[in-house]
Amino acid sequence: MKVLVSCVSENRSDWFSKAYGLAFSVRELGGRLSTARVVVNFVDAVEPRFARRLEELDAEVRVIERVDDRNAFANKLRMLELAENDDFDVLAQLDCDTIVVGDFSEHLSTERIGAKPADYDRLTDREWRRMFAGLGITPPQRTLTATATGRPMYPYFNSGVLFVPRQLCTELRRVWELYHSRVLELFRHDGHVIPRHWQWQVNQYSLAAALLNESLPHTTLPVSINFPTHIPVHPSVLDAATQPLILHYHQEIDSRGFLMRSRHPLADPYLDRFNARLAAAMDIPYRGVPSRPRAEALRRTLRQRFWSTLAKRHRVKGHLSRLIR
């Protein structure tokens, strides 16, 4: 099976550091996938120094146009265009703030799109149903479990790790982009569909709509394929065999490119292994997985409490509205 690993990066040092870490992790820790093609897509332009560093890892660099100024996360749709001219069986479409820490080839399919459930479901049932109605979608059953909370939710996936068979790339891109535009228009005409503070996740809402309404064949991936390190992981989504293969660390990276300690200890040995390999390659000192600075840890705790309280209020509000009707 020919696997193409790809990500999208802005033409900035902080983004490049993450994209480089992803490419480095594939080569160092990818097992049978360590020789897979890696394509890093830069939005609008790429500095020559970034391109040179990536090419040293035998990664290809591609410049792409921005998809929609209203939502930067929509740029990941450009990765699906690789199916038009490139020869591969499955596209491993990853966010650049992920690293590969094991061989995930057994989770790839040439027939079905693979995606892991989202970490959180921020919306009330009323908000989901209002969006489904606006898009002309019959509300499905709550068949998935949110990674961080363990609560049941609609088929709503994290778009940071997607496995897409080449034969489905063009169709997924078409319907995903279609629903991305429709969801943005829905927000513009009806600001009550989804609270403004959740609208940055439009790429994931539109992905859910695309997979639901177009009946694209897809399968649910385990938490090991998109293991978050920046939030807690609920015990209900883990089992004795869980072994992280792709870590999603978001902003948990220091100025040297080392990844910070996880919110779940299961990920720490894998973070340590990556950091040690990176330190050896860059010939810089390394003394173990770094913890967050106290000030940053406090800010993060306060942010998480704020968003958790906000989400709880929305759930209570949604529950009350159902009782009143």
ROVOTOR-497596 format. One record per residue (C-alpha): x, z, y; residue in one letter. Coordinates in steps of 0.25 Angstrom, whole numbers, plus 5000, padded with zeros to 4 digits. Last residue first. Layout:
BEGIN
XZYa...
This chain:
BEGIN
483550995092r484051135097i484751165084l485551035084r485951065099s486451205095l487351145084h487951045093g488151145104k488851235093v489751125089r490051085103h490451235106r491251235094k492051105098a492251165112l492751305106t493751225096s494251135108w494551265116f495151335105r496051225102q496451215116r496751365117l497551355104t498351235109r498651305122r499151425115l500051335105a500551265117e500951395124a501551445111r502451325108p501851255096r502651285083s503851205078p503951165064v505351205060g506751215066r507151065070y508351025077p508450875081i509150765073d508050665075m507850625061a508150775056a507150825066a506050725062l506250765047r506150915050a504950895059n504250815048f504550915037r504051025046d502750965049l502550945035y502851095032p501951135043d500651055039a500151155029l500251265040p499051215047h499051225062r500351145061s501751175067r502251075077m502850935075l504250905079f504350785089g505450855098r504450885109s503450955100d502350905091i500950965089e500150865098q499350795086h499950845073y499250755063h500050775049l499950665039i500250695024l499750845024p499650905010q498350955006t498350984991a497851124991a496651085000d496351065015l495151025022v494451155020s495651235025p495351185040h496651125046v497051195059p497451105071i498751035076h499351005062t498250905058p498350845044f497950695044n498150645030i498250785024s496850815029v496250725019p495750585021l494350535022t494050395017t493550275024h492850145022p492350085035l490850115036s490750055050e489850165055n490650285050l492050245050l491950185064a491150305069a492250405064a493350315070l492550315084s492450465084y493950475080q494350375092n493450455101v494150575100q494450585114w492950605116q493050755112w493150815126h492050725131r491050785122p490450675113i489050605114v488850675127h489650585136g488650465133d488950335139h490450345139r490550425126f489750315119l490650215125e491850285119l491150295105v490850145106r492250105109s492850185098h491750135089y492249995091l493650025090e493450095077w492549985072v493649875074r494849955071r494150005057l493849855054e495249805057t495949925049c495049915037l495849815029q497149885033r496650015026p496650125037v497250265035f496850345047l497650465053v497350505067g495950465067s495350595063n494050575056f492550595058y491650585047p490650685052y491050835051m491150955042p491951075047r493351115041g493751145055t495151075057a494950955047t493550925050a492750905037t492150765034l490750725028t489850765040r488750665036q488650535044p487850515057p487250375058t488050295068i487550215079g488650245089l487850335098g487150395087a488450435080f488950495094m487750575096r487750625081r489250665083w488850735096e487750805089r488550855077d489550915087t490850855089l492250905088r492450875073d493950925071y495050875063d494550745060a494350695045p495450615039k495450465039a495650355028g495150215029i494750155016r495150035007e496650025007t496750175006s497850275010l497850425005h498850404994e499850355005s499950485012f501350515010d501750635017g502050695031v501550585040v501550625055i500350615065t500350615080d500450465080c499050455074d499050385061l498450255056q498950235041a498550085040l498350045025v498649915018d499749855027f500149715033d500049715048d499349605056n497849645059e497949775051a498849835063l497649835072e497249965065l498350035073m497649995086r496550085084l497450195086k497350165101n495950225101a496650365103f496950335117a495450335121n494850285134r496050185136d495550105124d496450025114v497750035120r498649915116e499649915105i501149915104v501749915090r502949995085v503449985070e504050105063a505350085055d505750225060l506750165069e505650085074e504950205079l506150245088r506350105093r504850095097a504950225105f506150185112r505550055116p504350115123e503050065117v501850005124a500349995126d500050095114v501150115104f500850085089n501750135079v501750065066v502350125053v502550035041r502650125028a503950165023t503750315023s502350295016l502850325002r503250465008g502850475023g503750585027l504950525034e504550385037r503050415040v503550545048s504450465057f503250365060a502350485064l503450555072g503750425079y502350415083a502350565088k503550545096s503050415102f501750485107w502550585115d503550485120s502450395125r501950255122n500650295115e500650295100s499850235089v500050255074c500350175062s500650185047v500550055039l500350075024v500549965014k500050005000m
